[in-house]
């Protein structure tokens, strides 16, 4: 169990508790002050911003209203004078020049009466802006209709790629109504509808943009029907002026005011983003937060250093306890001081040493899992893979130890075996197996019983992989030893592997108990291991294991074996290597690699006394 588990278990150490208490006091006091200042400032700034935005909107709307009305008045006055002094067809050129000279923003006027149209153009305006008279005629041919008692305004910019507006209205005459269409430039409104902190623009009732600081929107014929303030304006049809707060499609918050321009089908809208309005408030809030953080940091440092005199020894003991709970009994503790914590640390260290010694006499991993409740008392059926191995010629090697070292033979044998067992156990544990017990020179282990890699096939794969790792580990170990060294002889082993349903559980008495497995698959694995010598192999697996992992390893089938208690012969396979891995590809190469002589299977005789198995003929 590592640091991650420590963080999960120890949520509130002593030092943290003290820091939290002081931090809460500081945060509550300074946080309340910061909140009140921010809240009151926010309210005041919002009122000021809304009043200012409303004023800007009213000024812009009033100016636009005057400008549009001036266009209508100028054109109607000119036509009135024109009709009284002459006719439309016989216009006085000097009067026309004088009129356009006084109204330079007018580009053209079209009068429609009884399906007859007359076009009056400002030649100077058209020439200056490179607009042909044919373009004007084509544009007016669209036949924009007038709205009774209203100046209808249309964005003409997309047609000419120039900021132009068309005003359409009626002129009453004694002989009937005329439809007047005026194409004009709104340059006189550029100051009120230009760039600035507040953004003012004009839209029609259909949402088309007439004027906007962003000329691309005007030239592109943008439509703002989806803007929330436009939707509100349409809902509040009886209100000519209003201010709201809204959020656009991009998630930006705005204050927005609108002003319906009298006598037209347009509305002036002025907006300002919340970010700009509340920047000063955020600045003050940030300063207060920095001050709070500074005070909090100083308080934490003071409390932290003060609490370390208590929390550090307790934390060391807590970490040691978690290491022991995780199965790591090698904990070094050094008492400091002469108080109760020092005495507790010393006692804890002695207990750790005792547990470390005890852990070597039992399966530590199983004991730790049982302590955590991951292994319950009683027996349970498990689909596992059993493993047995022993040393070839162990009896002869033991006798050689006795002849060479006499009374020192026992110690020499134990040291020799311990080095061997250390490497074998490492292979088992690295592949997720459990060492059940050591039986003399034999190793019993199993996979998929106490815990599983996910499936019987994965457990079986890990078991066979471990046996191949043992083969490699022994070759590496034997390479360091001299030939015929009686004190450190080479080791060759045989491994037997079988898979099946076994009973796994804590078996023993109330005084002593071990986690082990029992059942016929265990016995078959043991008997399979004994076949390595007559077969001239080092790793044998049964048919049950081969069916789980045969596609992942290079194997060669050996003669079937009739095992006591089995009705049918058991198929046996010798493991050569993993597929697609460097190394031997045939059993003959394995025998050459390990120095094993190929046996004559026809002459092999099994133990007649035990009669556990007999080899079938080819």
Secondary structure by P-SEA (a helix, b strand, c coil): ccaaaaaacccccaaaaaaaaaaaaaaaaaaaaaaaaaaaaaaaaaaaaaaaaaaaaaaaaaaaaaaaaaaaaaaaaaaaaaaaacccccccaaaaaaaaaacccccbbbbbcccbbbbbbaaaaaaaacccaaaaaaaaccccccccccccccccccccccbbbbbbbbbbcccbbbbbbbbbbcccccccccccccccccccccccccccccaaaaaacccccccaaaaaaaaaccccccccccccccccccbbbbbccccccbbbbbbbbccccaaaaaaaaaaaaaaaaaaaaaaaaaaaaaacccaaaaaaaaaaaaaaaacccbbbbbbccccaaaaaaaaaaaaaaaaaaaaaacaaaaaaaaaacccccbbbbbbbbbbbbbbcaaaaaaaaaaaccccaaaaaaaaaaaaaaaaaaaaaaaaccccccccccccccccccccccccaaaaaaaaaaaaaaaaaaaaaaaaaccccccccccccbbbbbbbccccccccccccbbbbbcccaaaaaaaaaaaacccccccccccaaaaaacccccccccccccccccccbbbbbbbbcccccccccccaaaaaaaacccccccccccccccccccccccc
